Amino acid sequence: MTRTTLNQIKVELERLADAHKFVGTFFFGEPQRAVKELKVVYPLMCAYVESMQMRDNQTEIGIRLIVCDQVDKDWSVNVDEVLSDTASTCRDIFRVLNKSRFWTGIGRVEGNPMFSPFLPDEGNQDYVAGNHGLINFTLRDEGRLCDLPIDDNYDL
């Protein structure tokens, strides 16, 4: 078994978002950065590592997942629809992380993540609503001493 890196997690989350028919754009980072750095096609899915706890042969990472979509500025039509669709997408992502062959092969979801809806913020240029939550995922590894290149003169 090889150690899974955060870059591999990022790539696999992007593949998952690209495969999900609801998600228009994926960004590994906070949504505010996505809006500044990309031409966002909504709905937007963002993920980033919020925390890491390292043990001898595993690493628990807290993955913040945010799924949002634009809403009408006067909230007249689609706020409830956006909250429902983004909650369903969060559920889909959680299920894949919890059940798929790839994700269960590299680790496991810890506990039951709690997701919360959020409504538009007047200060946000892209008037959005959606859901966000923290998924704690424990990566398995071999517990090798060091995966990075290290000078032969250092006595491990």
N, C-alpha and C positions, 0 to 999 in steps of 0.2 A: 504494500500500500504506500502510495506517495502522499506527501503532505499537500493539501489543497491551499492555494494562495488566495489572497483577497482579489488579485487580478483575475483569477479563474472564476471566482464568485461573481465578479462584475460582468464578465463575458457571458456566463450562464444566465444571469438575471436579464441581460440584454436579449439573449436568444429567446428566453421565455416571454419577455414583453413583445418582441417582434412576432412571435407566434400567436399571441393573444389578439383576437380580432377587434377587441374594444380599444386597445392601446394604440394611440397615434404616434407618440414620441416617448422614448425612454431616455432617462438621464441618470447617471450615477453621480449623485450629489443632491444638493438642496434645490428645491423648485425655483427659488429666486435666481440661482446661478443659471439654471436651465433657460429661463426667460431671457437673461442677459446674453448667454453664449450661443443659443440655438434659435433657429426659426421653428418655434414649437407648433406642432400640429396636435391639437387636442383630440382626445383625452391624453393627459400626460401622466406617465408613471415615473416616479423618482424613487431611488433607493440609495442609501448610504450607510456606512458603518458608524453606529453611534457609540458603541462600547466594545471592549474585548476583555475577556478574562482568560488568562493562560494557565493551563495546568500541565503536568508532565507529558501526557500523551493526547491532549485534546485542547481545543481553543473554543470558547463560547463567544460568539459574536452577536451583538445586538444590531439587527438590520432594521433601520427605519424605512418603512414602505409608505409612500404617499401616492394616491391616485386621485387626480382632479380633472375637472372639465369646466369649460366656460359656461357661465350662466347669464341670463338676461339681466341687464343693469337694474331693471326695476323689479326683479324677482318674479315677474308676472307668470312665467310659463314653466320653466324647466328645473327649478331648484330640487324639488322632490325626486324627479327623474334622475338628475345627476347624482344625488346622494344615494339613490338605490343602485344605479349602475356602477358607481365607484365602489360601493360596499360589496357588490357581487364580484367585482374584479379582484378586490382584496381577498375575498374568500377563495376565489380560484387560485390565486398565487399561493396562499397558505396551503391549500390542498395539494398543489403540485410539490411544494417544498416538503410537505409531510408524507407524501405517498409515492412520488415517482422514483423510478429505479436509480436515476442519476443522483438525486438529492439524498435518498436513503443510503446510497452507497458511500457518500462522503461524510454523512453525519445524521443528525436528527434535530427536529424542532423540539424545543423544551417548553413544556406547559402549553397553555392556551393563550395566544396573543389577544390583546384587547385593542380593537380599532375604534376610533372616535370620528364622528363627522365634524367638518368645519365649514363655515359659511364664508361668503365673500368678505374681503377686507377692503374698505373704501380706498386705502392707500395703494392697493395692488393694481398695476396697470392692466393686467389680464384678469378680469373679474371672474374668479373661480371659486368653486366649492368642491368638496370631495371627502375622502376618508384617509386617515393615517393611523399607523400603529407600529409597534415594535415587535419584531419576531426574533426570539432568541434561538440561535441555531448553533449547535455544538458540532464542530468539525473534528473528525478523527484524524490522528496522525500516528506515526511510528514512534514518536518520542525520541527521534535521533537527536544527537547533541547539537548539530549545527547543519543547516541546509545551505547557508551562504558560503561563498569561497572564503577561506581563512588561510592565513599565512602558515606554511609548514613549520615555521619556527615557534608557533604557539603550541604549547603542550596541552592537548585536550585530555 
